[in-house]
Amino acid sequence: MKIPGEVEPPKPITKVERDARKAFRQVDAEKAMTEHEIAQKAFSNNRERLKAERLAREAAGTSVEKTKAKPKMKKRSIDCLCVPKTLSGFV
């Protein structure tokens, strides 16, 4: 009979169960590595394709500048910032 709060000791694992778990772990590890390799190859192929496209665009001279120089704003005096333009003639 089990008393509330008492923990049951773990059931001993047989040699057959250990061997089965080991075999399943190996299969799972191989499957995970295969999936990882497939993902890495797809990533590498996509990166190479994009690089080739970029180099072709640059060679054609149609490279678009991503950053354009913004015109600088004129510096205003403090008076202009404090007084609205409609009232500036009255001050």
Phi and psi in degrees as a GROMACS rama.xvg file:
@    title "Ramachandran Plot"
@    xaxis  label "Phi"
@    yaxis  label "Psi"
@TYPE xy
-99.2584  131.904  LYS-2
-88.5342  140.574  ILE-3
-55.567  133.427  PRO-4
91.1125  -10.0158  GLY-5
-84.4622  137.828  GLU-6
-98.8625  133.31  VAL-7
-80.0458  135.871  GLU-8
-65.9482  148.445  PRO-9
-63.793  144.95  PRO-10
-73.4667  132.145  LYS-11
-64.1283  141.59  PRO-12
-96.0156  135.284  ILE-13
-79.9926  164.945  THR-14
-62.2062  -37.824  LYS-15
-64.184  -42.3651  VAL-16
-65.0816  -41.5565  GLU-17
-60.9294  -44.8366  ARG-18
-64.3426  -39.0817  ASP-19
-66.0749  -44.7227  ALA-20
-61.3012  -40.8934  ARG-21
-62.655  -43.6232  LYS-22
-63.5439  -43.5663  ALA-23
-65.1443  -38.8711  PHE-24
-62.4585  -41.1694  ARG-25
-63.6197  -42.9165  GLN-26
-64.6519  -43.2471  VAL-27
-63.268  -39.9359  ASP-28
-65.3116  -42.7453  ALA-29
-63.4378  -39.9874  GLU-30
-64.316  -43.6607  LYS-31
-63.8867  -41.8443  ALA-32
-64.6122  -39.3778  MET-33
-63.4181  -44.7211  THR-34
-62.1191  -40.5994  GLU-35
-64.0261  -43.7771  HIS-36
-63.1855  -39.8737  GLU-37
-63.2322  -44.3644  ILE-38
-63.6903  -40.6858  ALA-39
-65.5752  -40.2282  GLN-40
-64.7917  -42.2495  LYS-41
-62.7757  -42.8963  ALA-42
-62.2559  -46.1343  PHE-43
-63.4476  -43.5717  SER-44
-61.8741  -42.7791  ASN-45
-65.304  -41.976  ASN-46
-62.7568  -42.6618  ARG-47
-64.6396  -40.1026  GLU-48
-62.8871  -45.7423  ARG-49
-64.958  -37.7487  LEU-50
-64.1074  -42.2138  LYS-51
-63.4911  -40.9057  ALA-52
-63.4531  -42.8606  GLU-53
-63.9441  -44.247  ARG-54
-64.2113  -36.3041  LEU-55
-65.9164  -40.9327  ALA-56
-64.0017  -43.573  ARG-57
-65.556  -36.6869  GLU-58
-68.4886  -32.7791  ALA-59
-76.5375  -14.6182  ALA-60
81.9006  17.9326  GLY-61
-102.162  25.7801  THR-62
-65.2164  129.781  SER-63
-98.0297  130.11  VAL-64
-70.7691  126.101  GLU-65
-82.9357  -29.1739  LYS-66
-114.522  119.799  THR-67
-103.871  144.878  LYS-68
-70.8265  125.51  ALA-69
-85.3669  141.292  LYS-70
-66.4428  139.789  PRO-71
-77.7571  141.623  LYS-72
-80.298  148.106  MET-73
-70.5147  142.962  LYS-74
-80.5576  133.409  LYS-75
-104.686  154.79  ARG-76
-78.4588  166.108  SER-77
-64.8784  -33.3656  ILE-78
-60.401  -39.4972  ASP-79
-67.84  -31.5063  CYS-80
-77.0806  -31.3506  LEU-81
-86.3913  -34.4104  CYS-82
-107.801  128.151  VAL-83
-62.1577  152.222  PRO-84
-62.8603  -32.656  LYS-85
-68.2133  -28.0633  THR-86
-99.4599  -6.16189  LEU-87
-62.4196  -26.8292  SER-88
-75.4005  -21.2489  GLY-89
-90.9396  -12.8289  PHE-90
